[in-house]
Amino acid sequence: MSNFGLFVRFTLRDGAAADFDALVRKTTAAIEAKEPGTLVYACHTVEGAPNERIFFELYRDHAAFEEHERQEHTRHFLAERDKYVTKTEVDRMTPFAGKYPTEANGG
């Protein structure tokens, strides 16, 4: 089975960054504790763009992504994020080349 990934760019409302980031940290802690099929779930700030956040998500396979979407903490994040976000752009990706974490090496 091949990995499945997402690249997501959020544009935040003015003044919403701290609250959005707190929501992300809470969600990420639950993902780390409860989602072995989520290999990478990383949120980044964007240099020179304080209202932008970029997520890179990598799942063991599409089934692991679907399991992520069913989790209570994910549903909570999706329900709450609209308070902080003005625009969301999502790219769904299937890796074909590169270096990716594997379960054999602790990823």
PDB file as gemmi writes it, atoms N, CA and C in Angstrom:
CRYST1    1.000    1.000    1.000  90.00  90.00  90.00 P 1                      
ATOM      1  N   MET A   1       0.838  -1.179   0.000  1.00  0.00           N  
ATOM      2  CA  MET A   1       0.000   0.000   0.000  1.00  0.00           C  
ATOM      3  C   MET A   1       0.886   1.246   0.000  1.00  0.00           C  
ATOM      4  N   SER A   2       0.413   2.281  -0.673  1.00  0.00           N  
ATOM      5  CA  SER A   2       1.207   3.506  -0.736  1.00  0.00           C  
ATOM      6  C   SER A   2       0.699   4.532   0.259  1.00  0.00           C  
ATOM      7  N   ASN A   3       1.615   5.407   0.652  1.00  0.00           N  
ATOM      8  CA  ASN A   3       1.249   6.497   1.552  1.00  0.00           C  
ATOM      9  C   ASN A   3       0.259   7.424   0.870  1.00  0.00           C  
ATOM     10  N   PHE A   4      -0.409   8.214   1.705  1.00  0.00           N  
ATOM     11  CA  PHE A   4      -1.353   9.216   1.230  1.00  0.00           C  
ATOM     12  C   PHE A   4      -1.057  10.483   2.002  1.00  0.00           C  
ATOM     13  N   GLY A   5      -1.000  11.618   1.315  1.00  0.00           N  
ATOM     14  CA  GLY A   5      -0.657  12.854   1.996  1.00  0.00           C  
ATOM     15  C   GLY A   5      -1.552  14.020   1.643  1.00  0.00           C  
ATOM     16  N   LEU A   6      -1.480  15.030   2.495  1.00  0.00           N  
ATOM     17  CA  LEU A   6      -2.186  16.286   2.267  1.00  0.00           C  
ATOM     18  C   LEU A   6      -1.219  17.444   2.472  1.00  0.00           C  
ATOM     19  N   PHE A   7      -1.391  18.457   1.676  1.00  0.00           N  
ATOM     20  CA  PHE A   7      -0.723  19.736   1.849  1.00  0.00           C  
ATOM     21  C   PHE A   7      -1.858  20.739   1.990  1.00  0.00           C  
ATOM     22  N   VAL A   8      -1.930  21.403   3.137  1.00  0.00           N  
ATOM     23  CA  VAL A   8      -3.046  22.304   3.414  1.00  0.00           C  
ATOM     24  C   VAL A   8      -2.494  23.672   3.794  1.00  0.00           C  
ATOM     25  N   ARG A   9      -3.023  24.706   3.175  1.00  0.00           N  
ATOM     26  CA  ARG A   9      -2.651  26.085   3.522  1.00  0.00           C  
ATOM     27  C   ARG A   9      -3.892  26.762   4.096  1.00  0.00           C  
ATOM     28  N   PHE A  10      -3.729  27.284   5.324  1.00  0.00           N  
ATOM     29  CA  PHE A  10      -4.783  28.050   5.978  1.00  0.00           C  
ATOM     30  C   PHE A  10      -4.376  29.514   5.999  1.00  0.00           C  
ATOM     31  N   THR A  11      -5.291  30.382   5.647  1.00  0.00           N  
ATOM     32  CA  THR A  11      -5.130  31.818   5.847  1.00  0.00           C  
ATOM     33  C   THR A  11      -5.998  32.184   7.044  1.00  0.00           C  
ATOM     34  N   LEU A  12      -5.371  32.747   8.066  1.00  0.00           N  
ATOM     35  CA  LEU A  12      -6.058  33.031   9.324  1.00  0.00           C  
ATOM     36  C   LEU A  12      -6.616  34.450   9.355  1.00  0.00           C  
ATOM     37  N   ARG A  13      -7.671  34.612  10.147  1.00  0.00           N  
ATOM     38  CA  ARG A  13      -8.221  35.945  10.396  1.00  0.00           C  
ATOM     39  C   ARG A  13      -7.190  36.755  11.194  1.00  0.00           C  
ATOM     40  N   ASP A  14      -7.188  38.046  11.017  1.00  0.00           N  
ATOM     41  CA  ASP A  14      -6.303  38.903  11.803  1.00  0.00           C  
ATOM     42  C   ASP A  14      -6.579  38.680  13.290  1.00  0.00           C  
ATOM     43  N   GLY A  15      -5.531  38.490  14.053  1.00  0.00           N  
ATOM     44  CA  GLY A  15      -5.658  38.306  15.494  1.00  0.00           C  
ATOM     45  C   GLY A  15      -6.015  36.901  15.938  1.00  0.00           C  
ATOM     46  N   ALA A  16      -6.138  35.956  15.017  1.00  0.00           N  
ATOM     47  CA  ALA A  16      -6.585  34.605  15.362  1.00  0.00           C  
ATOM     48  C   ALA A  16      -5.449  33.606  15.514  1.00  0.00           C  
ATOM     49  N   ALA A  17      -4.228  33.995  15.233  1.00  0.00           N  
ATOM     50  CA  ALA A  17      -3.124  33.036  15.181  1.00  0.00           C  
ATOM     51  C   ALA A  17      -2.916  32.298  16.503  1.00  0.00           C  
ATOM     52  N   ALA A  18      -2.906  32.997  17.612  1.00  0.00           N  
ATOM     53  CA  ALA A  18      -2.632  32.345  18.899  1.00  0.00           C  
ATOM     54  C   ALA A  18      -3.693  31.299  19.228  1.00  0.00           C  
ATOM     55  N   ASP A  19      -4.963  31.625  19.004  1.00  0.00           N  
ATOM     56  CA  ASP A  19      -6.033  30.670  19.291  1.00  0.00           C  
ATOM     57  C   ASP A  19      -6.003  29.490  18.326  1.00  0.00           C  
ATOM     58  N   PHE A  20      -5.732  29.751  17.054  1.00  0.00           N  
ATOM     59  CA  PHE A  20      -5.627  28.670  16.075  1.00  0.00           C  
ATOM     60  C   PHE A  20      -4.463  27.751  16.442  1.00  0.00           C  
ATOM     61  N   ASP A  21      -3.337  28.337  16.779  1.00  0.00           N  
ATOM     62  CA  ASP A  21      -2.167  27.540  17.128  1.00  0.00           C  
ATOM     63  C   ASP A  21      -2.425  26.683  18.368  1.00  0.00           C  
ATOM     64  N   ALA A  22      -3.161  27.202  19.334  1.00  0.00           N  
ATOM     65  CA  ALA A  22      -3.512  26.420  20.521  1.00  0.00           C  
ATOM     66  C   ALA A  22      -4.396  25.236  20.132  1.00  0.00           C  
ATOM     67  N   LEU A  23      -5.350  25.459  19.243  1.00  0.00           N  
ATOM     68  CA  LEU A  23      -6.207  24.374  18.753  1.00  0.00           C  
ATOM     69  C   LEU A  23      -5.372  23.314  18.039  1.00  0.00           C  
ATOM     70  N   VAL A  24      -4.415  23.748  17.238  1.00  0.00           N  
ATOM     71  CA  VAL A  24      -3.531  22.814  16.520  1.00  0.00           C  
ATOM     72  C   VAL A  24      -2.709  21.988  17.504  1.00  0.00           C  
ATOM     73  N   ARG A  25      -2.149  22.621  18.518  1.00  0.00           N  
ATOM     74  CA  ARG A  25      -1.338  21.887  19.507  1.00  0.00           C  
ATOM     75  C   ARG A  25      -2.164  20.831  20.235  1.00  0.00           C  
ATOM     76  N   LYS A  26      -3.381  21.178  20.600  1.00  0.00           N  
ATOM     77  CA  LYS A  26      -4.261  20.219  21.279  1.00  0.00           C  
ATOM     78  C   LYS A  26      -4.589  19.053  20.348  1.00  0.00           C  
ATOM     79  N   THR A  27      -4.900  19.363  19.109  1.00  0.00           N  
ATOM     80  CA  THR A  27      -5.232  18.325  18.133  1.00  0.00           C  
ATOM     81  C   THR A  27      -4.031  17.431  17.867  1.00  0.00           C  
ATOM     82  N   THR A  28      -2.866  18.031  17.714  1.00  0.00           N  
ATOM     83  CA  THR A  28      -1.650  17.277  17.430  1.00  0.00           C  
ATOM     84  C   THR A  28      -1.308  16.315  18.568  1.00  0.00           C  
ATOM     85  N   ALA A  29      -1.502  16.738  19.794  1.00  0.00           N  
ATOM     86  CA  ALA A  29      -1.232  15.856  20.935  1.00  0.00           C  
ATOM     87  C   ALA A  29      -2.113  14.615  20.874  1.00  0.00           C  
ATOM     88  N   ALA A  30      -3.378  14.786  20.513  1.00  0.00           N  
ATOM     89  CA  ALA A  30      -4.281  13.637  20.402  1.00  0.00           C  
ATOM     90  C   ALA A  30      -3.893  12.744  19.226  1.00  0.00           C  
ATOM     91  N   ILE A  31      -3.468  13.338  18.125  1.00  0.00           N  
ATOM     92  CA  ILE A  31      -3.029  12.559  16.963  1.00  0.00           C  
ATOM     93  C   ILE A  31      -1.818  11.706  17.339  1.00  0.00           C  
ATOM     94  N   GLU A  32      -0.853  12.310  18.019  1.00  0.00           N  
ATOM     95  CA  GLU A  32       0.338  11.566  18.432  1.00  0.00           C  
ATOM     96  C   GLU A  32      -0.028  10.389  19.333  1.00  0.00           C  
ATOM     97  N   ALA A  33      -0.987  10.581  20.219  1.00  0.00           N  
ATOM     98  CA  ALA A  33      -1.358   9.547  21.187  1.00  0.00           C  
ATOM     99  C   ALA A  33      -2.253   8.457  20.600  1.00  0.00           C  
ATOM    100  N   LYS A  34      -3.048   8.781  19.598  1.00  0.00           N  
ATOM    101  CA  LYS A  34      -4.115   7.865  19.186  1.00  0.00           C  
ATOM    102  C   LYS A  34      -4.091   7.409  17.735  1.00  0.00           C  
ATOM    103  N   GLU A  35      -3.129   7.887  16.931  1.00  0.00           N  
ATOM    104  CA  GLU A  35      -3.184   7.581  15.506  1.00  0.00           C  
ATOM    105  C   GLU A  35      -1.871   7.007  14.977  1.00  0.00           C  
ATOM    106  N   PRO A  36      -1.669   5.714  15.146  1.00  0.00           N  
ATOM    107  CA  PRO A  36      -0.431   5.115  14.632  1.00  0.00           C  
ATOM    108  C   PRO A  36      -0.312   5.172  13.106  1.00  0.00           C  
ATOM    109  N   GLY A  37      -1.413   5.283  12.407  1.00  0.00           N  
ATOM    110  CA  GLY A  37      -1.387   5.351  10.947  1.00  0.00           C  
ATOM    111  C   GLY A  37      -1.071   6.732  10.400  1.00  0.00           C  
ATOM    112  N   THR A  38      -1.038   7.731  11.280  1.00  0.00           N  
ATOM    113  CA  THR A  38      -0.636   9.074  10.873  1.00  0.00           C  
ATOM    114  C   THR A  38       0.866   9.165  11.077  1.00  0.00           C  
ATOM    115  N   LEU A  39       1.612   9.172   9.975  1.00  0.00           N  
ATOM    116  CA  LEU A  39       3.070   9.141  10.029  1.00  0.00           C  
ATOM    117  C   LEU A  39       3.662  10.517  10.277  1.00  0.00           C  
ATOM    118  N   VAL A  40       3.072  11.546   9.658  1.00  0.00           N  
ATOM    119  CA  VAL A  40       3.518  12.931   9.836  1.00  0.00           C  
ATOM    120  C   VAL A  40       2.281  13.814   9.906  1.00  0.00           C  
ATOM    121  N   TYR A  41       2.239  14.678  10.888  1.00  0.00           N  
ATOM    122  CA  TYR A  41       1.188  15.693  10.990  1.00  0.00           C  
ATOM    123  C   TYR A  41       1.887  16.935  11.500  1.00  0.00           C  
ATOM    124  N   ALA A  42       2.291  17.801  10.598  1.00  0.00           N  
ATOM    125  CA  ALA A  42       3.133  18.932  10.955  1.00  0.00           C  
ATOM    126  C   ALA A  42       2.524  20.234  10.464  1.00  0.00           C  
ATOM    127  N   CYS A  43       2.495  21.222  11.354  1.00  0.00           N  
ATOM    128  CA  CYS A  43       2.005  22.548  11.006  1.00  0.00           C  
ATOM    129  C   CYS A  43       3.180  23.516  11.053  1.00  0.00           C  
ATOM    130  N   HIS A  44       3.242  24.372  10.046  1.00  0.00           N  
ATOM    131  CA  HIS A  44       4.351  25.305   9.923  1.00  0.00           C  
ATOM    132  C   HIS A  44       3.831  26.733   9.825  1.00  0.00           C  
ATOM    133  N   THR A  45       4.568  27.664  10.418  1.00  0.00           N  
ATOM    134  CA  THR A  45       4.330  29.072  10.146  1.00  0.00           C  
ATOM    135  C   THR A  45       5.055  29.407   8.847  1.00  0.00           C  
ATOM    136  N   VAL A  46       4.680  30.528   8.250  1.00  0.00           N  
ATOM    137  CA  VAL A  46       5.268  30.934   6.979  1.00  0.00           C  
ATOM    138  C   VAL A  46       6.026  32.233   7.202  1.00  0.00           C  
ATOM    139  N   GLU A  47       7.299  32.205   6.905  1.00  0.00           N  
ATOM    140  CA  GLU A  47       8.132  33.383   7.090  1.00  0.00           C  
ATOM    141  C   GLU A  47       7.572  34.555   6.284  1.00  0.00           C  
ATOM    142  N   GLY A  48       7.372  35.677   6.955  1.00  0.00           N  
ATOM    143  CA  GLY A  48       6.863  36.867   6.296  1.00  0.00           C  
ATOM    144  C   GLY A  48       5.358  36.891   6.094  1.00  0.00           C  
ATOM    145  N   ALA A  49       4.663  35.857   6.538  1.00  0.00           N  
ATOM    146  CA  ALA A  49       3.204  35.789   6.387  1.00  0.00           C  
ATOM    147  C   ALA A  49       2.598  35.287   7.703  1.00  0.00           C  
ATOM    148  N   PRO A  50       2.451  36.158   8.703  1.00  0.00           N  
ATOM    149  CA  PRO A  50       2.035  35.717  10.042  1.00  0.00           C  
ATOM    150  C   PRO A  50       0.634  35.112  10.115  1.00  0.00           C  
ATOM    151  N   ASN A  51      -0.199  35.339   9.110  1.00  0.00           N  
ATOM    152  CA  ASN A  51      -1.545  34.764   9.109  1.00  0.00           C  
ATOM    153  C   ASN A  51      -1.654  33.519   8.241  1.00  0.00           C  
ATOM    154  N   GLU A  52      -0.525  32.936   7.873  1.00  0.00           N  
ATOM    155  CA  GLU A  52      -0.538  31.721   7.064  1.00  0.00           C  
ATOM    156  C   GLU A  52      -0.018  30.544   7.890  1.00  0.00           C  
ATOM    157  N   ARG A  53      -0.635  29.395   7.713  1.00  0.00           N  
ATOM    158  CA  ARG A  53      -0.165  28.143   8.303  1.00  0.00           C  
ATOM    159  C   ARG A  53      -0.200  27.092   7.205  1.00  0.00           C  
ATOM    160  N   ILE A  54       0.842  26.291   7.155  1.00  0.00           N  
ATOM    161  CA  ILE A  54       0.898  25.195   6.190  1.00  0.00           C  
ATOM    162  C   ILE A  54       0.999  23.886   6.957  1.00  0.00           C  
ATOM    163  N   PHE A  55       0.137  22.961   6.608  1.00  0.00           N  
ATOM    164  CA  PHE A  55       0.156  21.625   7.191  1.00  0.00           C  
ATOM    165  C   PHE A  55       0.700  20.652   6.162  1.00  0.00           C  
ATOM    166  N   PHE A  56       1.520  19.724   6.618  1.00  0.00           N  
ATOM    167  CA  PHE A  56       1.896  18.576   5.819  1.00  0.00           C  
ATOM    168  C   PHE A  56       1.458  17.356   6.607  1.00  0.00           C  
ATOM    169  N   GLU A  57       0.642  16.539   5.985  1.00  0.00           N  
ATOM    170  CA  GLU A  57       0.127  15.343   6.634  1.00  0.00           C  
ATOM    171  C   GLU A  57       0.474  14.140   5.772  1.00  0.00           C  
ATOM    172  N   LEU A  58       0.995  13.082   6.398  1.00  0.00           N  
ATOM    173  CA  LEU A  58       1.324  11.862   5.681  1.00  0.00           C  
ATOM    174  C   LEU A  58       0.760  10.689   6.456  1.00  0.00           C  
ATOM    175  N   TYR A  59      -0.018   9.887   5.765  1.00  0.00           N  
ATOM    176  CA  TYR A  59      -0.691   8.744   6.366  1.00  0.00           C  
ATOM    177  C   TYR A  59      -0.153   7.455   5.764  1.00  0.00           C  
ATOM    178  N   ARG A  60      -0.207   6.387   6.536  1.00  0.00           N  
ATOM    179  CA  ARG A  60       0.272   5.084   6.071  1.00  0.00           C  
ATOM    180  C   ARG A  60      -0.384   4.731   4.742  1.00  0.00           C  
ATOM    181  N   ASP A  61      -1.663   5.021   4.631  1.00  0.00           N  
ATOM    182  CA  ASP A  61      -2.425   4.748   3.416  1.00  0.00           C  
ATOM    183  C   ASP A  61      -3.740   5.519   3.508  1.00  0.00           C  
ATOM    184  N   HIS A  62      -4.573   5.397   2.508  1.00  0.00           N  
ATOM    185  CA  HIS A  62      -5.835   6.143   2.498  1.00  0.00           C  
ATOM    186  C   HIS A  62      -6.750   5.714   3.649  1.00  0.00           C  
ATOM    187  N   ALA A  63      -6.706   4.445   4.022  1.00  0.00           N  
ATOM    188  CA  ALA A  63      -7.522   3.965   5.147  1.00  0.00           C  
ATOM    189  C   ALA A  63      -7.116   4.655   6.455  1.00  0.00           C  
ATOM    190  N   ALA A  64      -5.815   4.896   6.652  1.00  0.00           N  
ATOM    191  CA  ALA A  64      -5.354   5.607   7.855  1.00  0.00           C  
ATOM    192  C   ALA A  64      -5.855   7.047   7.851  1.00  0.00           C  
ATOM    193  N   PHE A  65      -5.882   7.675   6.669  1.00  0.00           N  
ATOM    194  CA  PHE A  65      -6.445   9.022   6.562  1.00  0.00           C  
ATOM    195  C   PHE A  65      -7.928   9.010   6.935  1.00  0.00           C  
ATOM    196  N   GLU A  66      -8.664   8.033   6.420  1.00  0.00           N  
ATOM    197  CA  GLU A  66     -10.090   7.944   6.748  1.00  0.00           C  
ATOM    198  C   GLU A  66     -10.298   7.736   8.241  1.00  0.00           C  
ATOM    199  N   GLU A  67      -9.441   6.932   8.874  1.00  0.00           N  
ATOM    200  CA  GLU A  67      -9.524   6.740  10.322  1.00  0.00           C  
ATOM    201  C   GLU A  67      -9.237   8.056  11.051  1.00  0.00           C  
ATOM    202  N   HIS A  68      -8.263   8.808  10.585  1.00  0.00           N  
ATOM    203  CA  HIS A  68      -7.967  10.131  11.148  1.00  0.00           C  
ATOM    204  C   HIS A  68      -9.202  11.027  11.083  1.00  0.00           C  
ATOM    205  N   GLU A  69      -9.865  11.037   9.964  1.00  0.00           N  
ATOM    206  CA  GLU A  69     -11.051  11.879   9.777  1.00  0.00           C  
ATOM    207  C   GLU A  69     -12.189  11.494  10.717  1.00  0.00           C  
ATOM    208  N   ARG A  70     -12.249  10.242  11.159  1.00  0.00           N  
ATOM    209  CA  ARG A  70     -13.316   9.783  12.060  1.00  0.00           C  
ATOM    210  C   ARG A  70     -13.050  10.115  13.525  1.00  0.00           C  
ATOM    211  N   GLN A  71     -11.833  10.476  13.865  1.00  0.00           N  
ATOM    212  CA  GLN A  71     -11.469  10.700  15.265  1.00  0.00           C  
ATOM    213  C   GLN A  71     -12.182  11.922  15.842  1.00  0.00           C  
ATOM    214  N   GLU A  72     -12.554  11.829  17.111  1.00  0.00           N  
ATOM    215  CA  GLU A  72     -13.246  12.936  17.780  1.00  0.00           C  
ATOM    216  C   GLU A  72     -12.404  14.212  17.765  1.00  0.00           C  
ATOM    217  N   HIS A  73     -11.096  14.104  18.001  1.00  0.00           N  
ATOM    218  CA  HIS A  73     -10.245  15.297  18.026  1.00  0.00           C  
ATOM    219  C   HIS A  73     -10.152  15.945  16.642  1.00  0.00           C  
ATOM    220  N   THR A  74     -10.200  15.141  15.587  1.00  0.00           N  
ATOM    221  CA  THR A  74     -10.184  15.703  14.236  1.00  0.00           C  
ATOM    222  C   THR A  74     -11.505  16.396  13.939  1.00  0.00           C  
ATOM    223  N   ARG A  75     -12.601  15.777  14.300  1.00  0.00           N  
ATOM    224  CA  ARG A  75     -13.914  16.400  14.076  1.00  0.00           C  
ATOM    225  C   ARG A  75     -14.022  17.710  14.854  1.00  0.00           C  
ATOM    226  N   HIS A  76     -13.470  17.734  16.064  1.00  0.00           N  
ATOM    227  CA  HIS A  76     -13.476  18.963  16.864  1.00  0.00           C  
ATOM    228  C   HIS A  76     -12.655  20.047  16.163  1.00  0.00           C  
ATOM    229  N   PHE A  77     -11.468  19.699  15.673  1.00  0.00           N  
ATOM    230  CA  PHE A  77     -10.633  20.666  14.954  1.00  0.00           C  
ATOM    231  C   PHE A  77     -11.377  21.217  13.747  1.00  0.00           C  
ATOM    232  N   LEU A  78     -11.984  20.353  12.961  1.00  0.00           N  
ATOM    233  CA  LEU A  78     -12.685  20.794  11.753  1.00  0.00           C  
ATOM    234  C   LEU A  78     -13.852  21.713  12.093  1.00  0.00           C  
ATOM    235  N   ALA A  79     -14.539  21.453  13.198  1.00  0.00           N  
ATOM    236  CA  ALA A  79     -15.672  22.290  13.610  1.00  0.00           C  
ATOM    237  C   ALA A  79     -15.210  23.644  14.131  1.00  0.00           C  
ATOM    238  N   GLU A  80     -14.081  23.669  14.826  1.00  0.00           N  
ATOM    239  CA  GLU A  80     -13.600  24.903  15.461  1.00  0.00           C  
ATOM    240  C   GLU A  80     -12.782  25.791  14.531  1.00  0.00           C  
ATOM    241  N   ARG A  81     -12.125  25.232  13.552  1.00  0.00           N  
ATOM    242  CA  ARG A  81     -11.175  26.014  12.757  1.00  0.00           C  
ATOM    243  C   ARG A  81     -11.817  27.189  12.032  1.00  0.00           C  
ATOM    244  N   ASP A  82     -13.075  27.075  11.673  1.00  0.00           N  
ATOM    245  CA  ASP A  82     -13.720  28.155  10.918  1.00  0.00           C  
ATOM    246  C   ASP A  82     -13.785  29.465  11.697  1.00  0.00           C  
ATOM    247  N   LYS A  83     -13.675  29.415  13.020  1.00  0.00           N  
ATOM    248  CA  LYS A  83     -13.633  30.636  13.821  1.00  0.00           C  
ATOM    249  C   LYS A  83     -12.374  31.441  13.523  1.00  0.00           C  
ATOM    250  N   TYR A  84     -11.324  30.751  13.075  1.00  0.00           N  
ATOM    251  CA  TYR A  84     -10.003  31.356  12.940  1.00  0.00           C  
ATOM    252  C   TYR A  84      -9.522  31.501  11.494  1.00  0.00           C  
ATOM    253  N   VAL A  85     -10.175  30.827  10.576  1.00  0.00           N  
ATOM    254  CA  VAL A  85      -9.673  30.692   9.204  1.00  0.00           C  
ATOM    255  C   VAL A  85     -10.559  31.446   8.217  1.00  0.00           C  
ATOM    256  N   THR A  86      -9.937  32.157   7.281  1.00  0.00           N  
ATOM    257  CA  THR A  86     -10.695  32.816   6.214  1.00  0.00           C  
ATOM    258  C   THR A  86     -10.618  32.053   4.899  1.00  0.00           C  
ATOM    259  N   LYS A  87      -9.552  31.259   4.734  1.00  0.00           N  
ATOM    260  CA  LYS A  87      -9.383  30.527   3.476  1.00  0.00           C  
ATOM    261  C   LYS A  87      -8.620  29.234   3.740  1.00  0.00           C  
ATOM    262  N   THR A  88      -9.048  28.164   3.075  1.00  0.00           N  
ATOM    263  CA  THR A  88      -8.381  26.872   3.177  1.00  0.00           C  
ATOM    264  C   THR A  88      -8.127  26.339   1.781  1.00  0.00           C  
ATOM    265  N   GLU A  89      -6.886  25.930   1.519  1.00  0.00           N  
ATOM    266  CA  GLU A  89      -6.527  25.305   0.248  1.00  0.00           C  
ATOM    267  C   GLU A  89      -5.959  23.926   0.559  1.00  0.00           C  
ATOM    268  N   VAL A  90      -6.464  22.882  -0.109  1.00  0.00           N  
ATOM    269  CA  VAL A  90      -6.047  21.515   0.171  1.00  0.00           C  
ATOM    270  C   VAL A  90      -5.602  20.831  -1.118  1.00  0.00           C  
ATOM    271  N   ASP A  91      -4.423  20.216  -1.055  1.00  0.00           N  
ATOM    272  CA  ASP A  91      -3.946  19.349  -2.129  1.00  0.00           C  
ATOM    273  C   ASP A  91      -3.812  17.951  -1.558  1.00  0.00           C  
ATOM    274  N   ARG A  92      -4.432  16.977  -2.224  1.00  0.00           N  
ATOM    275  CA  ARG A  92      -4.285  15.568  -1.851  1.00  0.00           C  
ATOM    276  C   ARG A  92      -3.156  14.996  -2.687  1.00  0.00           C  
ATOM    277  N   MET A  93      -2.269  14.237  -2.026  1.00  0.00           N  
ATOM    278  CA  MET A  93      -1.058  13.797  -2.718  1.00  0.00           C  
ATOM    279  C   MET A  93      -0.792  12.314  -2.485  1.00  0.00           C  
ATOM    280  N   THR A  94      -0.277  11.663  -3.508  1.00  0.00           N  
ATOM    281  CA  THR A  94       0.226  10.306  -3.396  1.00  0.00           C  
ATOM    282  C   THR A  94       1.711  10.346  -3.732  1.00  0.00           C  
ATOM    283  N   PRO A  95       2.575  10.116  -2.748  1.00  0.00           N  
ATOM    284  CA  PRO A  95       4.009  10.174  -3.005  1.00  0.00           C  
ATOM    285  C   PRO A  95       4.434   9.129  -4.040  1.00  0.00           C  
ATOM    286  N   PHE A  96       5.383   9.506  -4.886  1.00  0.00           N  
ATOM    287  CA  PHE A  96       5.923   8.552  -5.844  1.00  0.00           C  
ATOM    288  C   PHE A  96       7.436   8.455  -5.778  1.00  0.00           C  
ATOM    289  N   ALA A  97       8.102   9.420  -5.157  1.00  0.00           N  
ATOM    290  CA  ALA A  97       9.555   9.369  -5.012  1.00  0.00           C  
ATOM    291  C   ALA A  97       9.960  10.227  -3.828  1.00  0.00           C  
ATOM    292  N   GLY A  98      11.028   9.867  -3.179  1.00  0.00           N  
ATOM    293  CA  GLY A  98      11.534  10.668  -2.077  1.00  0.00           C  
ATOM    294  C   GLY A  98      11.829   9.828  -0.858  1.00  0.00           C  
ATOM    295  N   LYS A  99      12.147  10.495   0.211  1.00  0.00           N  
ATOM    296  CA  LYS A  99      12.434   9.831   1.483  1.00  0.00           C  
ATOM    297  C   LYS A  99      11.261  10.069   2.420  1.00  0.00           C  
ATOM    298  N   TYR A 100      10.654   8.999   2.879  1.00  0.00           N  
ATOM    299  CA  TYR A 100       9.482   9.083   3.735  1.00  0.00           C  
ATOM    300  C   TYR A 100       9.697   8.201   4.962  1.00  0.00           C  
ATOM    301  N   PRO A 101       9.065   8.551   6.078  1.00  0.00           N  
ATOM    302  CA  PRO A 101       9.198   7.709   7.262  1.00  0.00           C  
ATOM    303  C   PRO A 101       8.534   6.353   7.010  1.00  0.00           C  
ATOM    304  N   THR A 102       9.117   5.338   7.613  1.00  0.00           N  
ATOM    305  CA  THR A 102       8.517   4.011   7.563  1.00  0.00           C  
ATOM    306  C   THR A 102       8.366   3.514   8.979  1.00  0.00           C  
ATOM    307  N   GLU A 103       7.491   2.572   9.173  1.00  0.00           N  
ATOM    308  CA  GLU A 103       7.308   2.033  10.520  1.00  0.00           C  
ATOM    309  C   GLU A 103       8.541   1.285  10.974  1.00  0.00           C  
ATOM    310  N   ALA A 104       9.317   0.763  10.040  1.00  0.00           N  
ATOM    311  CA  ALA A 104      10.545   0.040  10.391  1.00  0.00           C  
ATOM    312  C   ALA A 104      11.583   0.952  11.006  1.00  0.00           C  
ATOM    313  N   ASN A 105      11.598   2.240  10.593  1.00  0.00           N  
ATOM    314  CA  ASN A 105      12.599   3.156  11.160  1.00  0.00           C  
ATOM    315  C   ASN A 105      11.993   4.137  12.146  1.00  0.00           C  
ATOM    316  N   GLY A 106      10.855   3.780  12.707  1.00  0.00           N  
ATOM    317  CA  GLY A 106      10.276   4.589  13.772  1.00  0.00           C  
ATOM    318  C   GLY A 106       9.330   5.673  13.294  1.00  0.00           C  
ATOM    319  N   GLY A 107       9.026   5.709  11.988  1.00  0.00           N  
ATOM    320  CA  GLY A 107       8.122   6.743  11.475  1.00  0.00           C  
ATOM    321  C   GLY A 107       6.702   6.371  11.582  1.00  0.00           C  
TER     322      GLY A 107                                                      
END                                                                             
